[in-house]
Amino acid sequence: MPVESFGRRQARVYLAWQKDRRGPNCSNKDRKVLTTAWRWGVAYLDGFPLDQPDPFLGCQRYAEIRTPRYIPPETDFWKVYAVAPEREQALLTCYLNLAARKSELLRLTWDEVDFARNTVTLTTRKTRTGTVKRDEMPLNAEVRQTLLWLWENRQGASNHVFTCPVEPFIGQPYKSAAHVMKRLCKRAGVKRFGFHAIRHLAATILAQEGHSLFSIQHSLRHEKQSTTDRYLHGLGAFKEVATALDSLAGRAPAKVLPFSPPQADSQVIVRRRAR
């Protein structure tokens, strides 16, 4: 359909169809994506009608049904780790210990690893403007040992840190690693989870260990602390909240102790002391 013929009515019909077919959450997500696409068309497509308002932006969002994110138990993570090949164990170790996004490790190169300064630079476009952001992160002992092993046992000519260990792609950088976690979870006999769920697990562990919101924010590399706040509440990971609610437990009305009236002799003593 030509853009000039597409209005709010067509947008509402499409979003309502998505709601009935896939649910309100998916419909709202489509609305967000299509609004972004419309803005892209205005900015970059020659001949795009600049005076035509975005029809998707004019549609109301549907009330969503919020469900908690699935965070695998730490025991399930270690079950997956136990059945993984050695190079995939290295990948899992770095995802957990760096609380990294999926793409940050798949695109990581040896130029971004500095053993002398004990740092690694993670690159992401997960910013408000899409600008490339580079964050230098310290290496803990586990990650440093893992990266040293990968450096000493490099495969292929690629400069990428993590390369595929499976035939016929041995030594080649990952493109998406789409089936890695599916295969490992099935082999370990646990509920399926992905690489991003490991980032959620890392955030949960940090919160449960009592680390400050500031340190968790910088571990996750969020631009705003409010993002980390929402992130942790979405995961149900605030140890401080659990501690605060525990203080409400066990409260009951104060006990009333029976008071027997004083004897005559004691009343005399009390009066004398009062004088």
C-alpha positions as a Markdown table, in Angstrom:
| # | Residue | x | y | z |
|---|---|---|---|---|
| 1 | Met | 0.0 | 0.0 | 0.0 |
| 2 | Pro | 1.4 | 3.4 | -0.9 |
| 3 | Val | 2.4 | 5.5 | 2.2 |
| 4 | Glu | 0.1 | 8.3 | 1.1 |
| 5 | Ser | -2.9 | 6.0 | 1.3 |
| 6 | Phe | -2.0 | 4.6 | 4.7 |
| 7 | Gly | -3.7 | 6.4 | 7.6 |
| 8 | Arg | -4.7 | 5.8 | 11.2 |
| 9 | Arg | -7.7 | 3.6 | 10.3 |
| 10 | Gln | -5.4 | 1.2 | 8.5 |
| 11 | Ala | -2.9 | 1.3 | 11.4 |
| 12 | Arg | -5.7 | 0.6 | 14.0 |
| 13 | Val | -7.0 | -2.3 | 11.9 |
| 14 | Tyr | -3.5 | -3.8 | 11.6 |
| 15 | Leu | -2.6 | -3.4 | 15.4 |
| 16 | Ala | -6.0 | -4.8 | 16.4 |
| 17 | Trp | -5.3 | -7.8 | 14.2 |
| 18 | Gln | -1.9 | -8.3 | 15.8 |
| 19 | Lys | -3.6 | -8.0 | 19.2 |
| 20 | Asp | -6.1 | -10.7 | 18.4 |
| 21 | Arg | -3.5 | -13.0 | 16.8 |
| 22 | Arg | -0.5 | -12.6 | 19.1 |
| 23 | Gly | -1.6 | -10.6 | 22.1 |
| 24 | Pro | -1.5 | -7.0 | 23.3 |
| 25 | Asn | 2.2 | -7.1 | 24.2 |
| 26 | Cys | 3.2 | -8.0 | 20.6 |
| 27 | Ser | 0.8 | -5.4 | 19.1 |
| 28 | Asn | 2.4 | -2.7 | 21.2 |
| 29 | Lys | 5.9 | -3.8 | 20.2 |
| 30 | Asp | 4.9 | -3.7 | 16.6 |
| 31 | Arg | 3.5 | -0.2 | 17.1 |
| 32 | Lys | 6.9 | 0.9 | 18.6 |
| 33 | Val | 8.9 | -0.7 | 15.7 |
| 34 | Leu | 6.7 | 0.7 | 13.0 |
| 35 | Thr | 6.8 | 4.2 | 14.5 |
| 36 | Thr | 10.6 | 4.0 | 14.5 |
| 37 | Ala | 10.5 | 2.8 | 10.9 |
| 38 | Trp | 8.2 | 5.8 | 10.0 |
| 39 | Arg | 10.7 | 8.2 | 11.5 |
| 40 | Trp | 13.5 | 6.5 | 9.6 |
| 41 | Gly | 11.5 | 7.0 | 6.3 |
| 42 | Val | 11.1 | 10.7 | 7.1 |
| 43 | Ala | 14.8 | 11.1 | 7.7 |
| 44 | Tyr | 16.3 | 9.0 | 4.9 |
| 45 | Leu | 13.9 | 8.1 | 2.1 |
| 46 | Asp | 13.6 | 10.5 | -0.8 |
| 47 | Gly | 10.0 | 11.3 | -1.7 |
| 48 | Phe | 8.6 | 10.3 | 1.7 |
| 49 | Pro | 5.6 | 12.5 | 2.6 |
| 50 | Leu | 7.1 | 14.8 | 5.2 |
| 51 | Asp | 3.7 | 16.5 | 6.0 |
| 52 | Gln | 1.9 | 13.2 | 6.7 |
| 53 | Pro | 1.7 | 12.4 | 10.4 |
| 54 | Asp | 2.8 | 9.0 | 11.7 |
| 55 | Pro | -0.4 | 6.9 | 11.7 |
| 56 | Phe | 0.9 | 4.4 | 14.3 |
| 57 | Leu | 1.9 | 7.1 | 16.8 |
| 58 | Gly | -1.8 | 8.2 | 16.7 |
| 59 | Cys | -3.0 | 4.8 | 17.9 |
| 60 | Gln | -3.5 | 4.1 | 21.5 |
| 61 | Arg | -1.4 | 1.4 | 23.2 |
| 62 | Tyr | -3.3 | -1.7 | 24.4 |
| 63 | Ala | -3.3 | -2.7 | 28.1 |
| 64 | Glu | -0.5 | -5.2 | 28.4 |
| 65 | Ile | -0.4 | -8.4 | 30.4 |
| 66 | Arg | 2.9 | -8.3 | 32.2 |
| 67 | Thr | 4.6 | -11.6 | 33.1 |
| 68 | Pro | 7.9 | -11.9 | 35.0 |
| 69 | Arg | 11.0 | -12.5 | 33.0 |
| 70 | Tyr | 12.3 | -16.0 | 33.2 |
| 71 | Ile | 15.6 | -16.1 | 35.1 |
| 72 | Pro | 17.2 | -19.5 | 35.2 |
| 73 | Pro | 18.2 | -20.8 | 38.6 |
| 74 | Glu | 22.0 | -20.6 | 39.1 |
| 75 | Thr | 22.0 | -24.4 | 39.4 |
| 76 | Asp | 20.6 | -24.7 | 35.9 |
| 77 | Phe | 23.3 | -22.4 | 34.6 |
| 78 | Trp | 26.0 | -24.7 | 36.0 |
| 79 | Lys | 24.2 | -27.8 | 34.6 |
| 80 | Val | 24.5 | -26.2 | 31.1 |
| 81 | Tyr | 28.1 | -25.3 | 31.8 |
| 82 | Ala | 28.9 | -28.9 | 32.8 |
| 83 | Val | 27.7 | -30.3 | 29.4 |
| 84 | Ala | 29.2 | -27.5 | 27.2 |
| 85 | Pro | 32.4 | -28.0 | 25.2 |
| 86 | Glu | 35.5 | -26.3 | 26.6 |
| 87 | Arg | 35.3 | -23.2 | 24.3 |
| 88 | Glu | 31.6 | -22.8 | 25.0 |
| 89 | Gln | 32.3 | -23.0 | 28.7 |
| 90 | Ala | 34.7 | -20.1 | 28.2 |
| 91 | Leu | 31.9 | -18.2 | 26.5 |
| 92 | Leu | 29.4 | -18.9 | 29.3 |
| 93 | Thr | 32.0 | -17.9 | 32.0 |
| 94 | Cys | 32.5 | -14.5 | 30.3 |
| 95 | Tyr | 28.8 | -13.9 | 29.9 |
| 96 | Leu | 28.2 | -14.5 | 33.6 |
| 97 | Asn | 31.2 | -12.7 | 35.0 |
| 98 | Leu | 30.9 | -9.6 | 32.7 |
| 99 | Ala | 27.1 | -9.4 | 32.8 |
| 100 | Ala | 27.5 | -8.9 | 29.0 |
| 101 | Arg | 24.9 | -8.5 | 26.3 |
| 102 | Lys | 25.0 | -11.2 | 23.6 |
| 103 | Ser | 26.4 | -9.1 | 20.8 |
| 104 | Glu | 29.1 | -7.5 | 23.1 |
| 105 | Leu | 31.0 | -10.8 | 23.4 |
| 106 | Leu | 30.3 | -12.2 | 19.9 |
| 107 | Arg | 31.9 | -9.2 | 18.3 |
| 108 | Leu | 34.7 | -8.9 | 20.9 |
| 109 | Thr | 38.2 | -8.9 | 19.3 |
| 110 | Trp | 41.7 | -9.4 | 20.8 |
| 111 | Asp | 42.4 | -5.7 | 20.1 |
| 112 | Glu | 39.9 | -4.9 | 22.9 |
| 113 | Val | 41.5 | -7.2 | 25.5 |
| 114 | Asp | 44.3 | -5.6 | 27.5 |
| 115 | Phe | 46.0 | -8.1 | 29.7 |
| 116 | Ala | 48.6 | -5.5 | 30.9 |
| 117 | Arg | 45.9 | -3.2 | 32.2 |
| 118 | Asn | 43.6 | -6.1 | 33.1 |
| 119 | Thr | 40.7 | -4.7 | 31.2 |
| 120 | Val | 38.3 | -5.6 | 28.3 |
| 121 | Thr | 36.4 | -3.1 | 26.2 |
| 122 | Leu | 32.8 | -4.0 | 25.4 |
| 123 | Thr | 31.0 | -2.3 | 22.5 |
| 124 | Thr | 27.3 | -1.8 | 22.2 |
| 125 | Arg | 24.8 | 0.3 | 20.2 |
| 126 | Lys | 22.2 | -0.1 | 23.0 |
| 127 | Thr | 21.9 | 3.6 | 23.6 |
| 128 | Arg | 19.1 | 6.2 | 23.1 |
| 129 | Thr | 20.6 | 7.5 | 19.9 |
| 130 | Gly | 22.1 | 4.3 | 18.6 |
| 131 | Thr | 25.6 | 5.7 | 19.0 |
| 132 | Val | 28.4 | 3.1 | 19.4 |
| 133 | Lys | 29.4 | 3.1 | 23.1 |
| 134 | Arg | 32.6 | 1.6 | 24.3 |
| 135 | Asp | 32.9 | 0.6 | 28.0 |
| 136 | Glu | 36.1 | -0.5 | 29.6 |
| 137 | Met | 35.5 | -3.2 | 32.2 |
| 138 | Pro | 37.9 | -4.7 | 34.7 |
| 139 | Leu | 38.7 | -8.4 | 34.4 |
| 140 | Asn | 38.1 | -10.5 | 37.5 |
| 141 | Ala | 40.4 | -13.6 | 38.1 |
| 142 | Glu | 38.0 | -16.0 | 36.4 |
| 143 | Val | 37.6 | -14.0 | 33.2 |
| 144 | Arg | 41.3 | -13.2 | 33.0 |
| 145 | Gln | 42.2 | -16.9 | 33.3 |
| 146 | Thr | 39.6 | -17.8 | 30.7 |
| 147 | Leu | 40.8 | -15.2 | 28.2 |
| 148 | Leu | 44.4 | -16.2 | 28.7 |
| 149 | Trp | 43.5 | -19.8 | 27.9 |
| 150 | Leu | 41.6 | -18.7 | 24.7 |
| 151 | Trp | 44.6 | -16.6 | 23.6 |
| 152 | Glu | 47.0 | -19.5 | 24.0 |
| 153 | Asn | 44.6 | -21.8 | 22.1 |
| 154 | Arg | 43.5 | -19.6 | 19.3 |
| 155 | Gln | 41.9 | -21.3 | 16.3 |
| 156 | Gly | 41.8 | -20.0 | 12.7 |
| 157 | Ala | 42.9 | -16.6 | 11.4 |
| 158 | Ser | 40.0 | -14.6 | 12.9 |
| 159 | Asn | 40.8 | -11.8 | 15.4 |
| 160 | His | 37.6 | -12.5 | 17.3 |
| 161 | Val | 38.0 | -13.8 | 20.8 |
| 162 | Phe | 35.1 | -16.3 | 20.6 |
| 163 | Thr | 35.0 | -18.5 | 17.6 |
| 164 | Cys | 32.8 | -21.5 | 16.6 |
| 165 | Pro | 34.1 | -24.9 | 17.9 |
| 166 | Val | 31.7 | -26.9 | 15.7 |
| 167 | Glu | 32.5 | -28.4 | 12.3 |
| 168 | Pro | 32.5 | -27.1 | 9.6 |
| 169 | Phe | 32.8 | -23.6 | 11.1 |
| 170 | Ile | 35.7 | -24.2 | 13.5 |
| 171 | Gly | 37.8 | -21.0 | 14.0 |
| 172 | Gln | 35.2 | -18.7 | 12.4 |
| 173 | Pro | 33.5 | -15.9 | 14.4 |
| 174 | Tyr | 29.9 | -16.4 | 15.4 |
| 175 | Lys | 27.2 | -14.7 | 13.4 |
| 176 | Ser | 24.4 | -15.1 | 15.8 |
| 177 | Ala | 25.1 | -18.2 | 17.9 |
| 178 | Ala | 21.3 | -18.8 | 17.6 |
| 179 | His | 21.3 | -22.5 | 18.4 |
| 180 | Val | 24.0 | -22.7 | 21.0 |
| 181 | Met | 21.9 | -22.3 | 24.1 |
| 182 | Lys | 19.0 | -24.4 | 22.7 |
| 183 | Arg | 21.4 | -27.3 | 22.1 |
| 184 | Leu | 23.1 | -27.0 | 25.5 |
| 185 | Cys | 19.9 | -26.6 | 27.5 |
| 186 | Lys | 18.4 | -29.7 | 25.8 |
| 187 | Arg | 21.6 | -31.6 | 26.6 |
| 188 | Ala | 21.5 | -30.5 | 30.2 |
| 189 | Gly | 17.8 | -31.3 | 30.6 |
| 190 | Val | 16.8 | -27.8 | 31.9 |
| 191 | Lys | 14.3 | -25.3 | 30.8 |
| 192 | Arg | 15.6 | -23.4 | 27.8 |
| 193 | Phe | 17.1 | -19.9 | 28.4 |
| 194 | Gly | 19.3 | -17.7 | 26.2 |
| 195 | Phe | 22.5 | -15.6 | 26.6 |
| 196 | His | 20.5 | -12.6 | 27.7 |
| 197 | Ala | 19.0 | -14.5 | 30.5 |
| 198 | Ile | 22.6 | -15.0 | 31.9 |
| 199 | Arg | 22.9 | -11.2 | 32.0 |
| 200 | His | 19.6 | -11.2 | 34.1 |
| 201 | Leu | 21.1 | -14.0 | 36.3 |
| 202 | Ala | 24.2 | -11.9 | 36.9 |
| 203 | Ala | 22.2 | -8.9 | 37.9 |
| 204 | Thr | 20.1 | -11.0 | 40.2 |
| 205 | Ile | 23.2 | -12.4 | 41.9 |
| 206 | Leu | 24.7 | -9.0 | 42.4 |
| 207 | Ala | 21.5 | -7.7 | 43.9 |
| 208 | Gln | 21.1 | -10.7 | 46.2 |
| 209 | Glu | 24.6 | -10.3 | 47.4 |
| 210 | Gly | 23.7 | -6.8 | 48.6 |
| 211 | His | 25.8 | -4.7 | 46.1 |
| 212 | Ser | 24.7 | -1.1 | 45.7 |
| 213 | Leu | 22.5 | 0.2 | 42.9 |
| 214 | Phe | 25.5 | 2.3 | 41.7 |
| 215 | Ser | 27.8 | -0.7 | 41.3 |
| 216 | Ile | 25.1 | -2.8 | 39.6 |
| 217 | Gln | 24.4 | 0.0 | 37.2 |
| 218 | His | 28.0 | 0.2 | 36.1 |
| 219 | Ser | 28.3 | -3.6 | 36.0 |
| 220 | Leu | 25.4 | -3.6 | 33.6 |
| 221 | Arg | 26.6 | -0.5 | 31.8 |
| 222 | His | 23.3 | 1.3 | 31.9 |
| 223 | Glu | 23.3 | 5.0 | 31.1 |
| 224 | Lys | 20.8 | 5.9 | 33.8 |
| 225 | Gln | 20.4 | 4.6 | 37.3 |
| 226 | Ser | 16.6 | 4.6 | 36.8 |
| 227 | Thr | 17.1 | 2.0 | 34.0 |
| 228 | Thr | 18.9 | -0.3 | 36.5 |
| 229 | Asp | 16.2 | 0.4 | 39.1 |
| 230 | Arg | 13.4 | -0.7 | 36.7 |
| 231 | Tyr | 15.6 | -3.6 | 35.5 |
| 232 | Leu | 16.0 | -5.0 | 39.0 |
| 233 | His | 12.4 | -4.5 | 39.9 |
| 234 | Gly | 11.4 | -6.4 | 36.8 |
| 235 | Leu | 13.6 | -9.3 | 37.9 |
| 236 | Gly | 12.4 | -9.1 | 41.5 |
| 237 | Ala | 16.0 | -9.0 | 42.6 |
| 238 | Phe | 16.1 | -6.3 | 45.3 |
| 239 | Lys | 17.6 | -7.8 | 48.5 |
| 240 | Glu | 16.9 | -4.5 | 50.3 |
| 241 | Val | 13.1 | -4.9 | 49.6 |
| 242 | Ala | 13.1 | -8.5 | 50.9 |
| 243 | Thr | 15.0 | -7.3 | 54.1 |
| 244 | Ala | 12.5 | -4.4 | 54.6 |
| 245 | Leu | 9.5 | -6.7 | 54.2 |
| 246 | Asp | 11.1 | -9.2 | 56.6 |
| 247 | Ser | 11.0 | -6.5 | 59.3 |
| 248 | Leu | 7.2 | -6.6 | 59.1 |
| 249 | Ala | 7.0 | -10.3 | 59.9 |
| 250 | Gly | 6.3 | -11.5 | 63.4 |
| 251 | Arg | 4.6 | -8.3 | 64.6 |
| 252 | Ala | 1.6 | -8.7 | 66.9 |
| 253 | Pro | -0.3 | -6.6 | 69.4 |
| 254 | Ala | 1.7 | -6.1 | 72.7 |
| 255 | Lys | 0.9 | -8.5 | 75.4 |
| 256 | Val | -1.2 | -7.2 | 78.3 |
| 257 | Leu | 0.4 | -8.3 | 81.6 |
| 258 | Pro | -2.1 | -8.8 | 84.5 |
| 259 | Phe | -1.6 | -6.3 | 87.3 |
| 260 | Ser | -2.7 | -7.3 | 90.8 |
| 261 | Pro | -3.7 | -4.4 | 93.2 |
| 262 | Pro | -1.1 | -3.6 | 95.9 |
| 263 | Gln | -1.6 | -4.6 | 99.5 |
| 264 | Ala | -2.4 | -2.1 | 102.2 |
| 265 | Asp | 1.1 | -2.2 | 103.7 |
| 266 | Ser | 2.7 | -1.5 | 100.3 |
| 267 | Gln | 0.3 | 1.5 | 99.8 |
| 268 | Val | 1.6 | 3.0 | 103.1 |
| 269 | Ile | 5.2 | 2.5 | 101.9 |
| 270 | Val | 4.4 | 4.2 | 98.6 |
| 271 | Arg | 2.8 | 7.2 | 100.3 |
| 272 | Arg | 5.8 | 7.6 | 102.6 |
| 273 | Arg | 8.2 | 7.4 | 99.7 |
| 274 | Ala | 6.1 | 10.0 | 97.9 |
| 275 | Arg | 6.3 | 12.4 | 100.8 |
